[in-house]
Amino acid sequence: MIYYQDQSLLVRDMEQSDPETITCEEIAQGWNQTPEKYEMRLRHQAEGRCTALVAEYQGNAAGYIHVYPHSPNGPFGGQGLPEIVDFGVLEKYRNKGIGSILMDIAEQIAARYANRVYLSVGLHSGYGSAQRIYIKRGYLPDGSGVWYQDQVCPPYGECRNDDDLVIYLSKLLS
């Protein structure tokens, strides 16, 4: 399915060739990545558990985002709220509006299921651009504090500033 199209950008459902393409691009920009994560998203999409989107910029995979309508994860897990998961725009395609369009579409999809959407974002500097876009779009911390390895990290608890150290944010959709 196509969700958006203009002269340079196409946003569509993830396809079988995308995991390998995206993984190669992420490795080229220095990220430690494997295709399994994206292959899992494809399976979840085929099972009806999520909507997995890919943005193509001038014919090249440039970004991705996934919406889980009834996520079991995080502070809102199991409450029937949609979660936006694993949003990214490849570095060479940033600052072209791709991320904003992907977020617009993800929020439109989420609004079909509830009036609130949530997501988590990593706390290390590699997530800096994502942290900024979420705040600019009106996402607010949910109040549960920092999560580490899918659990609330207790005050003064042990954690590591890696991809598993996150904070959950939510947004009321209009």
N, C-alpha and C positions, 0 to 999 in steps of 0.2 A: 504494500500500500504506500502511496505517496502522500505525505503530510504537508509538504511545502516545496515550491519550485519557483526559481527566478532564473535570470541569465547565467548566474555563477553557482548557485546553491540548490541542491536537491536534498530533502530529508525524506527518508524512506525506512521501511522495515529492514532490520538486519538480514543479511543473506549469508548463505553457506561460505562464500569466499571472504567475508569480512574478518573473521577472527585472525586468519593468517596475515592478511594485509595490515590490519591495525597493529598486531603484535610486532611485525617487522618494522613498522614506522616508529613504534614506541621504543623498541630496542635501539634503533638508529639515533634517537634523541637521548639515549643514555638511561632509559628506564629498564628495570629488571622485570620482564614480562614474559608470560607464556600464553598460548592461545586458549588454554583450558577455561579461563574465566569467561571469555566471549563465547566459546562453544557451549558453556553452561547456560548463558543468556539465551542462545539460540534454542536450546532444549526447553528452557522455561517458556519461551515465546510459543514454541510448537505445542506445549502442554496447556497454553492459555493462562499461564501464571504471571506473565509480564508482557509489556510492549517494549520491544528492543528496537531502538532507532539508530540510524547511522546518517550522518551528514556527509554529503559529497560536495567538495568545492572544486569546480572546474573538472569534474569527472574523477577526482581522487578522494578516497575516504579521508575525512578531515576531523570527525568527531563522532561522539556516541552518547547516548543517555538511555536509561531504562526506567520504566515505571511499573512498580508492583502494586496492583490495586488493593490487595489485602495482605500487606506484609506482616509476618509474624515477628519481625525484629525490632529492637530498640524500645524506647519508652512508650511508643504508641502501638507496638506490636499486638496483633490480635484484636484491635479495637475497630477494625474495618476502615482504617485510614490508608490511603495510598502513600507509598514511599518512593522517592526518586533515588535511584541507586547508580553509582558508577558513571558519573558524568565527566566527560573529558573532551578537550579539543587539542589536537596535536599542535605542538609549539609553533611550527611553521605556518599554521593557519589561524593563529590567534589575532585578535584585534581587527577582525573582519565582520563581526556581528554574528558569527556562527553560534557561539555559546548562548547568546541571548535568544536566538531563534529556537535552538534546541530546548532551552528552558521554557519558552513560551508554549511550545507544543507539548512538552511534558506536563506543564501545569494545566493545559486544556484537557489533556487526557485524564489527569488526576481529578479534575472538576466533575467528570462524569460519575465519579464514585463517592465523592464527599466534598465538603466545603473547606477542608483543611488538608494540606499535604505536608509531609515531613521528609527530612534527609539527614544524613550525617556528613561531617566534613572533618578531614584529618587536621591535626593541629600543627604539624611541622611546616616549615617554610615552603615546601613543595606544593602545598595546598593554598598558598597565599592568594593566587588569582581566584580560585574557587571561593575562598572565604569572602573576598571582596564582592564578587558577583552576587552571592547569596544575601549579604547584608544590604546591598543596593536594591535588591529585588524585594526586600521586606521580610526576609526570614529572621526569626528571633530565636534565641536559645530557649529550649523547652523547660529548663530549670532542673533537670536531673543531674547536672554536672558533667564531668568528664567520664567517658566510657573507655574501657580498655579490654580488648579481646571479648567483645560482645557482652560486657558486664559493667555496671556502674563501678567506677574506681573509687574506693572509699577514701575519705580525707586522710592524707599522709600515706596512702597505700602505694605499693610498688607498681610502677608502670615504666614503659620505655617510649620515647618519642619516635615511634615508628608508624606505619600505616594503620595499625590497630588502635591508636590513641585518637579518639574522635569526640566531637560534641554534636548533639542532635539539635536541629533547628526546625521550626515549623512555620507555616504561613497560612493565614486565612485567605481562601480564594474567593473572589467576588462572583 
